[in-house]
Amino acid sequence: MKTTISFKSINKLAIPATIAGIAEPLLSITDTAIVGNIPVDGLESLAAAGIVGSFLSMLIWVLGQTRSAISAIISQYLGAGRLEEVKTLPAQAIALNVALSILVLASTIFIVEEIFILLNASGKILKYCVQYYSIRVWGFPLTLFAFAVMGIFRGLQNTYWPMLIAIVGAVLNVALDFLLVYGIEGWFAPLYLKGAAWASLIAQAVMALMAFVLLVTKTDIGLRIQTPWHPELSRLIGMSLNLFVRALALNTALILAVREATDLGDRYIGAHTIAINLWLFSAFFIDGYGAAGNIMGGRLLGAKDYDGLWKLAKKIIAYGLWVSTILMVLGFVFYRPIGSLFSNETIVLEAFYGIFYLLIIGLPMNAVAFVFDGVFKGLGEMKYLRNTLLVATFLGFVPMLFLGKYQQWGLTGIWIAFAVWMLVRGGALVLKFRHKFRPLLSATDT
């Protein structure tokens, strides 16, 4: 059946994907907002939540790449009308992913303090980092399992179930945050930062359980591992490894930024924590159209419908830019109220307001990069995505970051480096897409 490229068909996938995609950053934003207003050691707790959140995001992004690989392969087989041939692949991929996550968990749990010392945490902040991470890390395998199942749903052109999982997880996390962080007078004492960690862990467990139940009851794909190994497993592993390297490069930038912000002082890592959570939130918000490009692009490639693929790219980039423009307007209109949601520390807010405008004006560049990033994942172009991130990080972000440090630009230098990073990423993907697929168009679409 021919894939329809229209506003309705794109948004049917993009809107639920947007809601599903913001689940993890929303968990972090909730923690940041509530932790930043803790009456006891609020500044130190906020800094710890930011450092740990960045490290956990790195682990999840690095090892969660199987989701995109599963989605790409399933959508391509669906487009080619050969879905039955890959029904045993997801269970094998999920088992591999979860086993790897448990290995990583086991290898980090005993060196927690050393990890955060490397990120320049010390004193009370280091103590709170260890406390927060030691609880939240147990949600790591649960999150990777849920991510992999969401990848299966995406490959099947279904973003509704991931959206439902995300909504339940986010609402539960917010409710538990208020309950556990602040406590209930006369019932139980506030747990403060520990409460935020437990709230996230419980929400992640519920999301994983929902993903399992929906996969078993709503699809024909089971979780029983069957042998022999599927022939596409090697391609999936290869795609995942390319995305693994890509995610390492991506998180090198994020971790270096956290390290430099921490080195500037408590107020700056607090401000950077607020900014990076808002950046991630906007990224996943825009990424809904990247998800639609991923899902539909893989199916169109499987059907060899290159005209439809070109039309899809033009439409989703236009929609992504519209979303980024709306976010820009909202950011400038609510410039100061947004900051006060996350902290009541004047020195933190002053530092945040000094760089928030850089985040806002960079949103259109982010839209181009995130949308085409999703399209390329659906097309299985993981090697090019890997190379693009390596160049953007080590020839764009890192030199600009250290130039800013040398020039003593402070937090502003860090966020200028982010702008350069996104400009290189987006530009490289646009050029590659035009070069590869424009020659394949029929005469009416050239």
C-alpha positions as CSV (number, residue, x, y, z in Angstrom):
1,M,0.0,0.0,0.0
2,K,1.4,3.4,-1.0
3,T,2.4,5.7,1.9
4,T,0.4,8.9,1.9
5,I,2.5,12.1,2.5
6,S,0.1,14.7,3.9
7,F,-0.2,17.0,6.9
8,K,-2.6,14.6,8.5
9,S,-0.6,11.5,8.0
10,I,2.6,13.1,9.2
11,N,1.1,14.6,12.3
12,K,-0.7,11.4,13.1
13,L,2.7,10.0,13.8
14,A,4.6,13.2,14.8
15,I,2.2,14.4,17.5
16,P,2.1,11.2,19.5
17,A,5.9,10.8,18.9
18,T,6.5,14.2,20.3
19,I,4.6,13.4,23.5
20,A,6.4,10.1,23.8
21,G,9.8,11.6,23.1
22,I,9.7,14.1,25.9
23,A,9.1,11.5,28.5
24,E,12.8,11.1,29.6
25,P,13.6,14.9,29.5
26,L,10.3,15.6,31.3
27,L,11.4,13.3,34.1
28,S,14.7,15.2,34.4
29,I,12.9,18.6,34.1
30,T,10.5,17.7,36.8
31,D,13.4,16.6,39.1
32,T,15.2,19.8,38.3
33,A,12.3,22.1,39.0
34,I,11.3,20.4,42.3
35,V,14.9,19.7,43.5
36,G,15.9,23.3,42.7
37,N,13.3,24.5,45.3
38,I,14.3,22.1,48.1
39,P,14.5,24.2,51.3
40,V,17.7,22.4,52.5
41,D,20.8,22.5,50.3
42,G,18.7,23.4,47.3
43,L,21.6,24.7,45.3
44,E,23.8,21.6,45.9
45,S,20.9,19.3,45.2
46,L,20.2,21.1,41.9
47,A,23.8,20.8,40.9
48,A,23.9,17.1,41.8
49,A,20.7,16.4,39.9
50,G,22.2,18.1,36.8
51,I,25.5,16.2,36.9
52,V,23.8,12.8,37.5
53,G,21.1,13.6,34.9
54,S,23.7,14.4,32.3
55,F,25.6,11.2,33.0
56,L,22.5,9.0,33.0
57,S,21.3,10.6,29.7
58,M,24.7,9.7,28.2
59,L,24.3,6.1,29.2
60,I,20.8,5.9,28.0
61,W,21.6,7.6,24.7
62,V,24.7,5.5,24.1
63,L,23.1,2.2,24.8
64,G,19.5,3.0,23.6
65,Q,20.5,3.2,20.0
66,T,19.0,-0.2,19.3
67,R,15.6,1.5,19.3
68,S,16.4,3.4,16.1
69,A,18.0,0.4,14.5
70,I,15.0,-1.9,15.2
71,S,12.6,0.8,14.0
72,A,14.5,1.3,10.7
73,I,14.7,-2.4,9.9
74,I,11.0,-3.1,10.7
75,S,9.8,-0.1,8.8
76,Q,11.9,-1.0,5.7
77,Y,10.5,-4.5,5.8
78,L,7.0,-3.2,6.2
79,G,7.4,-0.9,3.2
80,A,8.7,-3.9,1.1
81,G,5.7,-6.0,2.2
82,R,8.0,-8.6,4.0
83,L,7.2,-7.9,7.7
84,E,6.7,-11.6,8.5
85,E,10.4,-12.2,7.8
86,V,11.6,-10.1,10.8
87,K,9.2,-11.2,13.6
88,T,11.9,-13.1,15.5
89,L,14.4,-10.2,15.4
90,P,13.0,-7.9,18.1
91,A,13.2,-10.4,20.9
92,Q,16.9,-11.1,20.1
93,A,17.7,-7.4,19.9
94,I,15.9,-6.6,23.2
95,A,17.7,-9.5,25.0
96,L,21.1,-8.2,23.8
97,N,20.3,-4.6,24.8
98,V,19.1,-5.5,28.3
99,A,22.0,-7.8,29.0
100,L,24.4,-5.0,28.0
101,S,22.6,-2.5,30.2
102,I,22.9,-4.8,33.2
103,L,26.6,-5.2,32.5
104,V,27.1,-1.4,32.5
105,L,25.0,-1.0,35.7
106,A,27.2,-3.6,37.4
107,S,30.4,-2.0,36.3
108,T,29.4,1.6,37.4
109,I,27.6,0.9,40.7
110,F,30.9,0.2,42.6
111,I,32.8,3.3,41.3
112,V,30.1,5.9,41.6
113,E,32.2,8.4,43.6
114,E,35.1,8.2,41.2
115,I,32.8,8.8,38.2
116,F,31.5,12.1,39.7
117,I,34.9,13.2,40.9
118,L,35.9,13.1,37.2
119,L,33.1,15.4,36.5
120,N,34.5,17.9,39.1
121,A,31.9,17.2,41.8
122,S,33.2,17.7,45.3
123,G,32.0,18.2,48.9
124,K,28.2,18.2,49.4
125,I,27.6,18.1,45.6
126,L,29.6,14.9,45.4
127,K,27.8,13.4,48.3
128,Y,24.4,14.2,46.8
129,C,25.5,12.9,43.3
130,V,26.4,9.5,44.8
131,Q,23.1,9.4,46.8
132,Y,21.0,10.3,43.7
133,Y,22.7,8.0,41.2
134,S,22.7,5.0,43.5
135,I,18.9,5.0,43.3
136,R,18.2,6.2,39.8
137,V,20.7,3.8,38.1
138,W,18.4,0.9,38.8
139,G,16.0,2.3,36.3
140,F,18.6,2.2,33.5
141,P,17.8,-1.4,32.2
142,L,14.0,-0.6,32.6
143,T,14.4,2.5,30.4
144,L,16.4,0.6,27.7
145,F,13.8,-2.1,27.6
146,A,11.0,0.4,27.2
147,F,13.0,2.3,24.5
148,A,13.5,-0.9,22.5
149,V,9.8,-1.8,22.6
150,M,8.9,1.8,21.5
151,G,11.3,1.2,18.6
152,I,9.3,-1.8,17.6
153,F,6.0,0.2,17.7
154,R,7.6,2.9,15.6
155,G,8.7,0.4,13.0
156,L,5.1,-0.8,12.8
157,Q,4.0,2.9,12.1
158,N,2.4,3.2,15.6
159,T,3.3,6.1,17.9
160,Y,0.1,5.9,19.9
161,W,1.3,3.2,22.4
162,P,4.6,5.0,23.1
163,M,2.7,8.1,23.7
164,L,0.4,6.4,26.2
165,I,3.4,4.9,28.0
166,A,5.1,8.3,28.1
167,I,2.0,10.1,29.5
168,V,1.5,7.6,32.3
169,G,5.2,7.7,33.2
170,A,5.4,11.5,33.2
171,V,2.2,12.1,35.3
172,L,3.2,9.4,37.8
173,N,6.7,10.9,38.1
174,V,5.4,14.4,38.8
175,A,2.9,13.2,41.4
176,L,5.6,11.1,43.1
177,D,8.1,13.9,43.0
178,F,5.8,16.2,45.0
179,L,4.8,13.4,47.4
180,L,8.3,12.0,48.1
181,V,10.5,15.1,47.9
182,Y,8.4,17.3,50.2
183,G,6.6,14.5,52.2
184,I,3.3,14.8,53.9
185,E,3.2,16.5,57.3
186,G,2.1,14.1,60.0
187,W,2.5,11.1,57.6
188,F,6.1,10.9,56.6
189,A,9.1,13.1,56.4
190,P,10.4,14.7,53.2
191,L,13.1,12.6,51.4
192,Y,14.3,15.6,49.4
193,L,16.8,14.5,46.6
194,K,16.3,10.8,47.5
195,G,12.6,11.3,46.9
196,A,13.2,12.7,43.4
197,A,15.3,9.6,42.6
198,W,12.7,7.2,43.9
199,A,10.0,9.0,42.0
200,S,11.9,8.6,38.7
201,L,12.7,4.9,39.4
202,I,9.1,4.0,40.1
203,A,7.9,5.8,37.0
204,Q,10.5,4.0,34.8
205,A,9.4,0.6,36.2
206,V,5.8,1.3,35.4
207,M,6.7,2.4,31.9
208,A,8.6,-0.8,31.3
209,L,5.7,-2.9,32.6
210,M,3.3,-1.1,30.3
211,A,5.6,-1.5,27.3
212,F,5.8,-5.3,28.0
213,V,2.0,-5.7,28.3
214,L,1.2,-3.7,25.2
215,L,3.8,-5.5,23.1
216,V,2.5,-8.9,24.1
217,T,-1.2,-8.1,23.8
218,K,-1.3,-5.6,20.9
219,T,1.2,-7.1,18.4
220,D,2.1,-10.4,16.9
221,I,5.7,-9.9,18.0
222,G,6.6,-12.0,21.1
223,L,9.6,-11.8,23.5
224,R,10.5,-15.5,23.4
225,I,14.0,-15.7,22.0
226,Q,14.1,-18.2,19.1
227,T,17.1,-19.7,17.3
228,P,18.8,-19.6,14.9
229,W,19.9,-16.0,15.1
230,H,18.1,-13.8,12.6
231,P,20.3,-12.9,9.6
232,E,19.4,-9.2,10.1
233,L,20.8,-9.2,13.6
234,S,24.3,-8.5,12.3
235,R,23.0,-5.5,10.3
236,L,21.1,-4.3,13.4
237,I,24.3,-4.7,15.6
238,G,26.3,-2.8,12.9
239,M,23.8,0.0,12.8
240,S,23.7,0.1,16.6
241,L,27.5,0.2,16.9
242,N,27.6,3.2,14.5
243,L,24.9,4.9,16.5
244,F,26.9,3.9,19.7
245,V,30.0,5.7,18.5
246,R,27.8,8.6,17.4
247,A,26.2,8.8,20.8
248,L,29.6,8.7,22.5
249,A,30.6,11.8,20.4
250,L,27.3,13.5,21.2
251,N,27.7,12.8,24.9
252,T,31.3,13.9,24.9
253,A,30.0,17.3,24.1
254,L,27.3,17.2,26.8
255,I,29.7,15.9,29.4
256,L,32.4,18.3,28.6
257,A,29.9,21.1,28.8
258,V,28.8,19.9,32.3
259,R,32.5,19.6,33.4
260,E,33.3,23.1,32.3
261,A,30.1,24.6,33.8
262,T,30.9,22.7,37.1
263,D,34.4,24.2,37.0
264,L,33.0,27.7,36.8
265,G,31.2,27.3,40.2
266,D,28.0,26.1,41.8
267,R,25.8,28.9,40.4
268,Y,26.9,28.2,36.9
269,I,26.4,24.4,37.0
270,G,22.9,25.2,38.5
271,A,22.2,27.6,35.6
272,H,23.6,25.1,33.0
273,T,21.4,22.4,34.5
274,I,18.3,24.4,33.9
275,A,19.4,25.4,30.4
276,I,20.4,21.9,29.3
277,N,17.1,20.4,30.5
278,L,15.2,23.1,28.6
279,W,17.4,22.4,25.5
280,L,16.7,18.6,25.8
281,F,13.0,19.3,26.3
282,S,12.8,21.4,23.1
283,A,15.0,18.9,21.3
284,F,12.6,16.1,21.9
285,F,9.6,18.4,21.2
286,I,11.0,19.2,17.7
287,D,12.1,15.6,17.3
288,G,8.5,14.5,16.9
289,Y,8.8,15.4,13.2
290,G,12.2,13.6,13.1
291,A,10.4,10.5,14.4
292,A,7.8,10.8,11.7
293,G,10.6,11.1,9.2
294,N,12.2,8.0,10.7
295,I,9.1,6.0,10.6
296,M,7.8,7.0,7.2
297,G,11.2,7.4,5.6
298,G,12.1,3.8,6.3
299,R,8.9,2.6,4.8
300,L,9.2,4.8,1.7
301,L,12.8,3.6,1.2
302,G,11.7,-0.1,1.5
303,A,9.0,0.6,-1.2
304,K,11.7,2.5,-3.3
305,D,9.4,5.5,-3.4
306,Y,12.0,8.2,-3.8
307,D,9.6,10.9,-4.9
308,G,7.6,10.4,-1.8
309,L,10.8,10.5,0.3
310,W,11.8,13.8,-1.1
311,K,8.3,15.2,-0.5
312,L,8.3,13.9,3.0
313,A,11.6,15.6,3.8
314,K,10.4,19.0,2.5
315,K,7.2,18.8,4.5
316,I,8.6,17.7,7.8
317,I,11.4,20.2,7.8
318,A,8.8,23.0,7.3
319,Y,6.7,21.6,10.1
320,G,9.8,21.3,12.4
321,L,10.7,25.0,11.7
322,W,7.2,26.1,12.5
323,V,7.4,24.3,15.9
324,S,10.8,25.8,16.6
325,T,9.4,29.3,15.8
326,I,6.6,28.8,18.3
327,L,9.0,27.7,20.9
328,M,11.2,30.7,20.3
329,V,8.3,33.1,20.7
330,L,7.2,31.3,24.0
331,G,10.8,31.4,25.2
332,F,11.1,35.2,24.8
333,V,7.6,36.0,26.1
334,F,8.1,33.9,29.3
335,Y,11.9,34.5,29.6
336,R,12.0,35.2,33.3
337,P,9.0,33.1,34.5
338,I,10.6,30.0,32.9
339,G,13.7,30.4,35.0
340,S,11.9,31.0,38.3
341,L,10.1,27.6,37.8
342,F,13.4,25.8,38.3
343,S,15.2,27.7,41.1
344,N,14.6,30.3,43.8
345,E,18.4,31.1,44.0
346,T,19.0,34.6,42.7
347,I,22.6,33.9,41.7
348,V,21.6,30.8,39.7
349,L,18.8,32.7,37.9
350,E,21.1,35.6,37.0
351,A,23.6,33.2,35.4
352,F,20.8,31.4,33.6
353,Y,19.2,34.6,32.2
354,G,22.6,35.6,30.8
355,I,22.6,32.6,28.4
356,F,19.0,31.6,27.9
357,Y,18.7,33.8,24.7
358,L,21.4,31.7,23.1
359,L,19.4,28.6,23.6
360,I,16.3,30.2,22.2
361,I,17.8,31.7,19.0
362,G,19.4,28.3,18.2
363,L,16.1,26.5,18.0
364,P,15.7,26.7,14.2
365,M,19.1,25.2,13.7
366,N,18.2,22.4,16.1
367,A,15.0,21.8,14.2
368,V,16.9,21.1,10.9
369,A,19.4,18.9,12.6
370,F,16.9,16.8,14.6
371,V,14.4,16.4,11.8
372,F,17.1,15.2,9.3
373,D,18.6,13.1,12.0
374,G,15.4,11.2,12.3
375,V,15.1,10.8,8.5
376,F,18.6,9.4,8.2
377,K,17.9,6.9,11.0
378,G,14.9,5.6,9.2
379,L,17.0,5.3,6.0
380,G,19.6,3.2,7.9
381,E,22.3,5.8,7.2
382,M,23.9,5.2,10.6
383,K,27.5,5.4,9.3
384,Y,27.0,8.9,7.9
385,L,25.3,10.0,11.2
386,R,28.3,8.7,13.1
387,N,30.8,10.6,10.9
388,T,28.7,13.8,11.1
389,L,28.7,13.8,14.9
390,L,32.4,13.1,15.1
391,V,33.2,16.0,12.9
392,A,30.7,18.3,14.6
393,T,31.9,17.4,18.0
394,F,35.7,17.3,17.6
395,L,36.1,19.9,14.8
396,G,33.3,22.2,15.9
397,F,32.1,21.9,19.5
398,V,35.4,21.1,21.3
399,P,37.5,23.8,19.6
400,M,34.8,26.4,20.3
401,L,34.4,25.3,23.9
402,F,38.1,25.7,24.7
403,L,38.3,28.9,22.7
404,G,35.5,30.2,25.0
405,K,37.4,29.0,28.0
406,Y,40.7,30.7,26.9
407,Q,38.8,33.9,26.2
408,Q,37.0,33.6,29.6
409,W,33.5,33.8,28.1
410,G,32.2,31.7,30.9
411,L,28.8,30.0,30.4
412,T,28.3,32.0,27.3
413,G,31.2,30.3,25.6
414,I,29.7,26.9,26.4
415,W,26.4,27.8,24.7
416,I,28.2,29.4,21.7
417,A,29.9,26.0,21.3
418,F,26.5,24.3,21.3
419,A,25.3,26.7,18.5
420,V,28.4,25.8,16.3
421,W,27.8,22.1,17.0
422,M,24.2,22.2,15.8
423,L,25.1,24.3,12.7
424,V,27.6,21.7,11.5
425,R,25.3,18.8,12.3
426,G,22.3,20.2,10.4
427,G,24.2,21.5,7.4
428,A,26.0,18.2,6.8
429,L,22.7,16.2,6.8
430,V,20.9,18.6,4.4
431,L,23.8,18.5,1.9
432,K,24.0,14.7,2.1
433,F,20.3,14.2,1.6
434,R,20.2,16.4,-1.4
435,H,23.3,14.8,-3.0
436,K,22.0,11.2,-2.5
437,F,18.3,11.5,-3.3
438,R,17.8,14.4,-5.7
439,P,19.3,12.4,-8.6
440,L,16.8,9.6,-7.9
441,L,13.7,11.7,-8.4
442,S,11.4,11.4,-11.4
443,A,11.3,14.3,-13.9
444,T,8.1,15.7,-12.4
445,D,9.8,16.2,-8.9
446,T,13.2,17.5,-9.9
